């Protein structure tokens, strides 16, 4: 299927890419954390559009690590953005399963990949998929090309990461398609 789709927002946020200098992934996270080592819940709400009670619920359930001194670090924010970018087309428990499949619980140190690096790969691959209008059938090749710089911390890590990225990106692509369909339907109803 070839549809010309673009995503003008930074994945997992309500921010426009062009307003942030067309950066996504780790570049975006570095912009947020340029001055401070942590950001407050109110700032995460402004970035993501998620209400505070939802974020507190995710923390209470153990999906996001507790804030330190009421501030969230880059890894916590990356995890929040990943969950947020996938929740339109995936059930939350399945998103958490994928994150645990890669990294265990948020507090675990035995991770396959840092959450900020995972978010960066997700952004780079979705940008390549959406901006170059590559067919979804090329997804595995796009993932493998982006993972060229990935160093395994344990045997089989790259295989696990590739599988999780494929599922996450397909879900994000599906949510982008759904938004496109919703926009087209709204256009029809306003005629």
KOLROPA-6929 format. One record per residue: residue in three letters; x, y, z of N, C-alpha, C, O in turn. Coordinates in steps of 0.2 Angstrom, whole numbers, plus 5000, padded with zeros to 4 digits. Example, Ala and Ser with C-alpha at 12.3 -4.5 7.8 and 13.67 -1.06 7.14 Angstrom:
# residues 2
ALA506649725039506249785039506649845039507149835042SER506449895035506849955036506450005039506750065040
This chain:
# residues 191
UNK500449945000500050005000500450065000500950075004UNK500350114996500750174996500250234997499850254993UNK500350265003499950325004500450375006500950365009UNK500350435004500750485006500550515012500150555013UNK500950495017500850515024501450555027501950535026UNK501250605031501850635035501550645042500950645043UNK502050655046501850665053502150735055502850735055UNK501750785057502050845058502250855065502650905067UNK502050815069502250815077502750775078502950725075UNK503150785083503650745086503350685089502850695093UNK503550625088503150565091503150565098503650585102UNK502550555100502350555108502250625111502150625117UNK502250675107502150745109501550775105501250745101UNK501450835108500950875104501350935101501050985098UNK501950935101502350985098502550975090502650915088UNK502451025087502651025079503351025078503751055081UNK503550975074504250965072504651035070505151055072UNK504251075066504551135063504651185069505151225068UNK504251185074504351235079504951215084505151255087UNK505151155083505751125087506351125082506851085084UNK506351155077506951145072506951085068507551065066UNK506451045067506350985064506750925067507050885063UNK506850935074507250875077506750825080506150845082UNK506950765081506550715084507050675088507650685088UNK506850625091507250575095507650605100507450655104UNK508350585100508750605105508950685104509050715109UNK508950705098509050785097508550825101508650875104UNK507950795100507350835104507450825111507350875115UNK507650765114507750755121508250805124508250825129UNK508850805120509350855122509150925122509350965127UNK508750945118508451015118508051025125508151075128UNK507650975126507250985132507750985139507551025143UNK508250945139508650935145509350985144509750965148UNK509351025140509951065138510151105145510751115146UNK509651135148509751175154509751135161510151155165UNK509351085161509151055167509250975166509150955161UNK509450945172509450875172508850835173508750775172UNK508250875174507650845175507050895174507150955174UNK506450875172505950915171505350895175505250835177UNK504950945177504350935181503750905177503750905171UNK503350875181502650845178502350895174502050875169UNK502250955176501951005172502251015165501851025160UNK502851015165503251015159503150955154503050965148UNK503050905157502950835153502250845150502050825145UNK501750875154501050885152501050925146500750915141UNK501450985146501451025141501750995134501551015129UNK502250955135502650925130502150865126502150865120UNK501850825131501550765128500750775127500450735123UNK500450825131499750825131499450775135498850765135UNK499850735139499550685144499350725150499750765153UNK498750705153498550745159498950715165499250655165UNK499050755171499450735176499250665180499650625182UNK498550655180498350595183498450535179498650485182UNK498550535173498750485169499450465170499650405171UNK499850515170500550505172500650475179501150435179UNK500350505183500350475190500150405190500450365194UNK499650385187499350315186499950275183500050215186UNK500250295178500750255175501350245180501650185180UNK501550295184502050285189501750235194502150195197UNK501150245197500850205202500850125200501050085204UNK500750115193500750045191501450015189501549955188UNK501950055190502650035189502850035182503350005180UNK502450075177502650075170503150135169503550125164UNK503250185174503750235173504050235180503650235185UNK504650245181505050255187504750315191504650365187UNK504750315197504650375201505050435200505650425198UNK504850495200505250555199505650565205505550535210UNK506250585204506750605209506750675210506850715206UNK506550695217506450765219505950805214506050855212UNK505450765212504950795208505150805201504750845198UNK505650785199505950795192506050725189506250675192UNK505850725182505950665178506550675174506650725171UNK506950625173507550625169507450605162506850585160UNK507950605158507850595151507650525149507150515145UNK507850475153507650405152506850395153506450365150UNK506650435159505950425161505550465156504950435154UNK505750525153505350555148505350515142504750515139UNK505850485140505850445134505350395134504950375130UNK505350355140504850305141504150325141503750295138UNK504050385144503350415143503150435136502550415134UNK503650465132503450475125503350415121502950415117UNK503750365123503650295119502950275120502550255116UNK502750265127502050245129501550285125501050265122UNK501650355126501150395123501050395115500450395112UNK501650385112501550375104501250315102500950305096UNK501250265106500950195104500250185107499950135104UNK500050225112499450205115498750215111498250195113UNK498850255105498250255101498050195098497450185096UNK498550155096498350095093498550025096498549975093UNK498850035102499049975106498749975113498750035116UNK498549925116498349925123498949935127499549915126UNK498849975133499449995137499849935140500449935140UNK499449875141499849815144500249785139500749755141UNK500049795132500549765127501149815126501649785125UNK501049875127501649925126502049905132502749905131UNK501849895138502249885143502649815143503149815144UNK502249765140502549705139503149715134503749685135UNK503149755129503649765124504249795127504849785126UNK504049845132504649885135504949835140505549845141UNK504649795143504949745148505249695144505749665147UNK505049675138505349625134506049645133506549605132UNK506149715132506849745130507249755137507749745137UNK506849785142507249815147507049795154507349825159UNK506549755155506349735161505949795164505649835161UNK505949795171505549855174505949915174506549915172UNK505549975174505950045173506550045178506950085176UNK506550015184507150025188507749975187508249985190UNK507649925183508149875181508749905178508649955174UNK509349885179509949905176510149865171510549875167UNK509849805170510049755165509649765159509149725157UNK509749825155509349845149509749825143510349815143UNK509349805138509549795131509749865128510249865125UNK509349915130509449985126509150035131508650025134UNK509550095131509250145135508650175132508550175126UNK508150195136507550215134507550275129507250275124UNK508050315130508150375126508450355119508250375114UNK508850295119509050275112508550235109508450235103UNK508150195112507550165109507050215106506850215101UNK506950275110506550325107506850355101506550375096UNK507550365101507850395095507750345089507650365084UNK507850275090507750235085507050235082506950235076UNK506550235086505850245084505750305080505450295075UNK506050355082505950425078506250415072506050435067UNK506950395072507250395065506950345060506950365054UNK506750285063506450245058505750265055505650255050UNK505350295060504650315058504750375053504350385048UNK505250415054505350475050505550445043505350475038UNK506050395043506250365036505650335033505550345027UNK505250305037504650265034504150315031503850315026UNK503950365035503450415033503650475028503350485024UNK504250495029504550555025504750525018504750565013UNK505050465018505250445011504750405008504850385002UNK504150395011503550355008503750285006503550255002UNK504250255010504450185009503850145011503450155016UNK503750085007503250045009503350005016503949995017UNK502849985019502949955026503349885024503649865029UNK503249865018503649795017504449805018504749765018UNK504649875017505349885018505549895025506149915027UNK505049895030505149905037505749875040506249905043UNK505749805039506349765042507049795040507449795044UNK507049805033507649835030507849905033508449915035UNK507349945034507450015037507750005045508150035047UNK507449955048507649945055508349915055508749945059UNK508549875051509149845051509749895049510249895052UNK509549935044509949995042510150045048510650065049UNK509550055052509650105058510050075063510350105067UNK509950005064510349975070511049955068511349915072UNK511349985063512049975061512449995066513049965067UNK512350045070512750065075512650035082512950055087UNK512149995083511949965089512449905091512649865087UNK512649915098513049865101512749825106512449855110UNK512749755105512349715109512649715116513349705117UNK512249715121512549715128512449645130512849615135UNK512049605127512049525128511849495122511549525117UNK511949425122511849395116511049395114510649385119UNK510949405108510249405106509849475106509249475105UNK510249525109509949585110509649625104509149645104UNK510049615099509849655093509249615089508849655087UNK509249555090508649515087507949535091507449555088UNK508049545098507449565102507249635100506649655100UNK507749675100507649745098507349755091506849795090UNK507549715086507249725080506549705080506149735077UNK506349645083505649625084505249675087504749695085UNK505449705093505049755096504949815092504449845092UNK505549845089505449905085504949885079504549935078UNK504949835076504549815071503749825073503349855070UNK503649795079502949795081502749865083502249895081UNK503249905086503049975089502950015083502550065083UNK503350015078503350055072502750045068502350085065UNK502549975067501949965064501349995067500850015064UNK501349985074500750015078500750095077500250125076UNK501350125077501350195076501150215069500750265068UNK501350175064501150185057500350185057500050225054UNK500050135060499350125060498950185064498450205061UNK499250205069498950265072498950325067498550365067UNK499550335064499550385059499050375053498750425051UNK498950315051498450305046497750315049497350345045UNK497650305055497050315058496850395058496350415057UNK497350425060497350505060497150525053496750575053UNK497450505048497350525042496650505040496350555037UNK496450445041495750435040495250475043494750495041UNK495350495050494950535054494950605051494350635050UNK495450625048495550695045495050695039494750745038UNK495150645035494750645029494050635030493650665026UNK493850595035493150595037492850655039492350675038UNK493250695043493050765046492950805040492450845040UNK493350805035493350845029492650835025492350875023UNK492450765025491850745022491250775025490750795023UNK491250775032490650795036490650865036490050895038UNK491150905035491050975035490851005028490851065027UNK490750965023490550995017489851015016489551035011
